[in-house]
Amino acid sequence: MLKYIGKRIVLAVVTLWVIITLTFILMHSIPGNPFAQEGTMPAAVYNNLQSYYNLDKPLLVQYGLYLLSILQFDFGPSYKSSTLTVNDLIVNGFPVSLHLGTQALLIAIPLGLLFGIIAALYRNRWPDYSSMILAIIGISVPNFILATFLINYLAVELRWFPVATWKSWSHTVLPTLSLAMMPMAFIARLMRSSMLEVMSQDFILTAKAKGLKKGAIILKHAIRNAILPVVTIVGILIANIVTGSFIIEKIFGIPGMGEMFVTSIFNRDYPVILGSTIFYSAILILFILIVDIAYTWIDPRIKVTGESK
């Protein structure tokens, strides 16, 4: 296991380096300059800013300097903020995204698993149809459309919740529901399909023939085997939700990483874009590693060392 984890860590570092390189090249390939303001800035000020942020140096030199700063866990200063660095922006924005994402996951994962299991156990009956209709709606309707719908009816017309901002628990309800709906639908559909496949396997039929109770068969045998495909996507869903939904945070005016990333793109704030991308990628790779390790705990038949029989 330690050898496997070591290989995956090395692969993760190489993957991060590739992401950093590609993002750096793509950003600097875009025409224009973050300080070009249609001639409103004096030439001397513009040249000083270019020199201060090393933008007047060759691209390869800029790339090398940035890699050195990353090795020191320093993502550099923000071009548009005179008082905050990229590290400060991530430290301020990530806890907000983590809070919102955790609430969404606490809704999406349990309900998705529950709806999927119920749909499989009551196949072709009304619980199955109801769960799958809800799942289809969750997958088909984009979260920004759902967010607009919730704001219009629950916030504006019924006045049950505030429209936007980030102040109290009531401000988190609508963005949490908007974030949770799509992953809940994916998990429900995948869990249903996996449960149906597992319930038709020989070992389930054998357990029934031995006289085991239905509840024991479902809990000890069916769910444990059916949940493996769900674990595969849950790791990615967790990383995606926890680091912040760009559109949802922008719609609700939430000061998380998603809102910060969107703003940095409009402002052409290269260090913030790079820092956010690296931070998101690191979390995504970490959760993928955790998922791979979790496989061996959920199903001991899966080996990470690749031994031959």
Secondary structure by P-SEA (a helix, b strand, c coil): caaaaaaaaaaaaaaaaaaaaaaaaaaaacccccccccccccaaaaaaaaaaacccccaaaaaaaaaaaaaacccccccccccccaaaaaaacaaaaaaaaaaaaaccaaaaaaaaaaaaaacccaaaaaaaaaaaaaaaccaaaaaaaaaacccccccccccccccccccaaaaaaaaaaaaaaaaaaaaaaaaaaaaacaaaaaaaaacccaaaaaaccaaaaaaaaaaaaaaaaaaaaaaccaaaaaaaccccaaaaaaaaaaacaaaaaaaaaaaaaaaaaaaaaaaaaaaaaaccccccccccc
